[in-house]
Amino acid sequence: MSEKKKICMIVQNPMVKGGIAAVVNGYRGSMLDQEFTISYVESYKDGRKFTKLLKSIKGYFHFAKVLLLEKPELIHIHSSFGPSFYRKIPFIYMASWAKKTIINHCHGADFDSFYLNASKKKKILIKKVYNKCTVIIALSDEWKERLSLIVQNDKIELIENYSRIREAAIKENVNRQRNEQILFLGEIGQRKGCYDIPAVVEKVVESFPNVKFVLGGTGDIGSIQKLLREKGIEKNVIFPGWVRNKEKDRLLRESDIFFLPSYNEGMPMSILDAMGYGLPIVSTNVGGIPKIVHNGENGYVCEPGDIQAFSNAIIKILMNEEIRKKYGESSVEIVKQGYSFEGHIKRLARLYTKH
């Protein structure tokens, strides 16, 4: 029996808030762990600057030890833009010096500020670092096209994010009456379109006075609450903080619609999670979102910042139980056809074997 291929994966701490940790947490204990020998090296955790710096330094030492003692054949790095890019440079250089195959899994969202609007010096650095990688994983066709400005097209592999189908929750959703609850999950801030939410709530309240918007996440909560108070609709919005595990499961089961009014995205795990629960989606036509949210099929995609379009879409779904259930069922079908967890893992395993 041949020895399993050794992989070293550069990851975040499992408790980190956000999509990257959500993606990677699914890998642990999966078929990947059975088919390959995987060492996980943590490079990041939430906290203050010093906590983050210390975690990175520990990660570099841990990685050096893995390279020397475990001798992995392939390095799979999960990266984003901004500070994440700079934190990953030492890993990429160390792997390159050790002549390892490097897969850089790009989860970044704001390509304009990262590359297009960057200084000439930064663009040179980004190209130099990315071209040390053997493969760049893009989360959508749009991101493949954007990343082709940095590396050759034949270096880019398209592997979209995944969803897990929750059969029991889907059955509940089909059988229950609407709760008039709209769910948002993510970092509460400008990029995710959260400053547009109060105006949307104001319009939806006109048709559904008891509607509840649940904004699960951390970030600019105080600023959003101030906007809600100014409009007199603070009672219609709940801020439970960052939710996970049982509480997240409960909110996804109870909600009628998942709402993500983002300005920049790759392939949001939050939307894919919600689709796995059989929820209709109202979101924006950015990144890979139009590939998974189809207008008039499992929800609606609107222009970022289009308050009227968001409001109309939410009201339309809430007003018609048949539409809500039909769109929810379509969300599940879209996941089954192209975004299952099993399919994602198989594509990743093929990539590992190929390189």
N, C-alpha and C positions, 0 to 999 in steps of 0.2 A: 504493500500500500504506500503510495507516494506521500511525502510530507506535505502538510498544509502550507500554502503560501503565507508568508509573514507580512502583515500590514501594520503600520503605525498610523493611528488617526489622531490628529491634533484637534482637540474639541474644547468646548466650554464646560465649566462645572455644570452638572445636571440640573442644579437649582436656579441657573441664570434665567432671567425673564426674557422671553423673545422666541422668535421662530427658529433660529439656528439650534438652540438647545432642544427645542421640540422635535426637530428633524432627527438629530443625533440620538436623542433618548430612545427613539424607536429602534435604532440599530442594535442597542445593547440586548443581548440574549436572543437576537433574531437569527435567521438562517445564515447571515453574514458571519456571526460568531461561530457557527457550526462548521461552515465551509472553509474559513480562514482563521489563522491565529492572529488575533487583533490586540494590539497594545494601545490603550487610550492614554494620551498625554494631555492634561488639562492646561490651557494657556490663559484662561480668563475666568473671573468670577465677579459678580456684582459687588459694589461697595465703594469706598472712597478711593481717591487716586493712588494712595500708598498701598492699599489692599490689592488694587489691580496691578500695580507695578510689581509688587512682591510675588503675586501669582504668576506673572509673565516670567520673571527671573527663575522661579522654581521650575516653571515649564521648560525653559531652555536647558537647565541642568538635567532634568528628567529625560528630555529628548536626547541629549548627548549620551546619557547612560544607555538608553534604548538602542541608539545607533551602534554603540561600541559592544554591548553585551548580547543584545537580541538579534542584531543584524537583520532588520526588516528589509524586504525587497522593494516595497512600495510605501510611499508616504502620502496619506490622504489628509489634506489641510482644509478645514472649514474656515472661510474668511468672509469678511464684509469690507465695506469701504470706510473711509475716515480712519480713526485710531486703530481699528482692527488690521488695516493694511500694514501699518508700520509695525504692529506687534508680531505680524507673521513673517516679516522680512528675515529675522535671524533663523527661523525654522527653514525657510526656503533656501537660504544660503548654506546652512549646515547640511541639508539634504543634498544640495547640489554638489558641495565639496565631497560628500560621501558617495557621489555618483548614483544616487537613488532615483527611481521613477517618482515623479511628483505630480499628484493630482490636486489641483486647487479648485475647491468647490465654492463658487462665488455666490454668496447670499445677499450681496449689496443691493441697495435700492436707488440711491440718488447718484446716477451716473454723471449728470451734468456738473455738479460741484466736485465730484471725485476726479473726473478726467477732462470732460469737454471744456470746462471753464478754469481748469487748473493752469498754473504757470508752466512755462516751457520746461523749466528745471524738474518740476514734479512729473510732467508727462514723460520725460526721459527716464526718470526713476521707475515709474509705473511700468513702462514698456520693458525695461531691463529686468525687473523682478518677475513680471508675468511670463516673460520669455524664457526664464530659467525653469519654468514648469513644463512637464511633459504634456499634460492635459489640463484644460480649463473646463469645468462643468458649468454650463449655463442653465438657468431655471426656466427659460422660455425662449421661443424663436426671436422675440424682440431683443432679449438680452444676448442671444447668440450674435445677432447683427451688431449690437453695440460693442460687445467684447472683441469683435473682428477688427475694430479700429486699433486694438492694442496688440493682438496676436493673430497669426495666420488662422484662417477659417478651419483648416484641417486639424488644428490643435483643440478645437472647441467641441465638446460633447454635450448634447442636450439631454439632461435628466431632470424632469420636472419633479416637484415635491409631491407628496402622497397624502392619502386620507385613509383612515380606518373606518370601515362601515359598522355602525352600531345598530344591529338589527332590532334589539329590544326597544331602543329609543325611537327608531323609525316607526315601529308598530304603535307606540304610544302617541306619536305625533299625528298619525293618520286617524286614530280613534278619538282624540280629544277635540274639544272646542277651543277656539282661539283664546289666548290669554292677554292679548294686546300688549305683549312684551317684545321690545326690540333690543337685540343684544349687540354690543360692540366689545371686542377683546383686543387689547394691544397697548402700545405706549400712547398715553394721552398727550397729544401735542400737534404741532402744525402739520408735519409730514403726513400724519394719518387722517388729516382733515377734521380734527376734533373741534376746531374753532368755528366750523360750519354747523356743527350739530345743534347748538341752541336755536338757530334760525329754523332748522328743520323741525325740531321739537315744537316750536311755536306754531308752525303751519299744521302739523299733524294733530295737535291738541284741538284745533278748530273742529276737526271731524271726529276725533276720539279723545274726549276730555280726560278719560282715565288711563290713557296710554302710559306705559312705563318704558323709559329708555334706561337700560343697564349698561354703564360704561365700566367694564372690568379692566383695570390697568392702573399704572402709576404714571406720574408726570405732572402736567400743568393743571391739576384738578382745581386748585384755587381760582385760577383765571377763568376756567369754564364755568365754575359755580357762580362767579361774579356776573358773567353774561346771562346766566339763567335767572339769577335774582333780579337783574335789571328788566327782564322780560316777564317776571312774575310766574315762571314755570318751573321753579326749582323742585317742587313736589313731584314732578313728572320724571325726574332723573335720579337714578341711584348710582352711587360710586362705591362698589364693594372692595376696591383695591385690586391688587393682582390676584387672580383666581387660578387655582389648579386643582387637579385630582377630583375629589367628590363634589366640591362646590362648582367647579367648571362644568362637570358632567350634569349637575342639576340645572344650571342656567341654560345649557344647550338643549336639555330636554324640555324645559318650560317655555322657551322663547318661540315666537312665531316667525321672526325674520332675523337674519344676521346682516348687520349694517357696517360697512367699512368704506368711509368716504375719502380714501387716501389720494394723495397727490403723487406719490412715488411708491412703487412696489416691485418685487421680483415675482415670486409665485407664493402669495401669502398662505402660510400654514393655517392661519385662523379661519380663512374662508374654506379651505379644504376640510378642516375639522368640522365646521358647521355643516358642510355638504354631507359628510359621513353620518350626521345625525338627521338627515332629511329636512334641512332647513332651506327655504327660499333665500336668495342673496340679493341685497341692493348694494352696489359698489361702483367703482369707476373704471373707465377704459384705459388703465395704465398697466405697464408691465405685462405679466402673463394672465391678468384677471379676465380679459375677454375670451381666453381659451377655455376657462372653466365656468364662467357666468355668461349664459347665452340669453340675450334679450327676448323676453316673452316666452322663454322655455323653462328656466329654473330661477328667474329673477330679472334684474335690470342692471345694465351698466350705464352710467351717466358721465358727463364731463365733470372733472374735479371742480368743486365749488358751485355746481349748479343746484342751488337750494330748492328751486321749484321742481326740478326733475326728481331729486331724491324724495321730496315730500309726496309728489304724485305717485311715485312707485310704491312707497310704503303704504299710503292710503289705499291704493288699488288692491294690494295683497291683503290688507286687513279687512277690506270691505267684502271680499269674496272668499268664502271658505273653500270652495272648489278650486280656485286658483292657488290658494295657499298650499293645499294638499298636492295638487298636480305639480306645482313648481318644486315642492319638497321631494316628490318621487323622482322628478327629472334630475335633481341634484345627485341623488343616489345612483341613477343610471349613468350619469356622466363620470362619476368616480369609478364605477365598475368597468366602464369601457376603456378608461385610460389613466386613472390616477390611483389605482389600488396600491396598498403597501407592498403586497407580494410582487407586483409588477415592478415597482421601484427597486426593491431589493435585488430582483433578478437582473435588472439593467446594470446595477452597480457591481454585482458579482461578475457579470460578463466583462465589464470594463477592467476589473481587477485581473481577471484571467488573461485578457488580451494583452495587458502590459506587464 
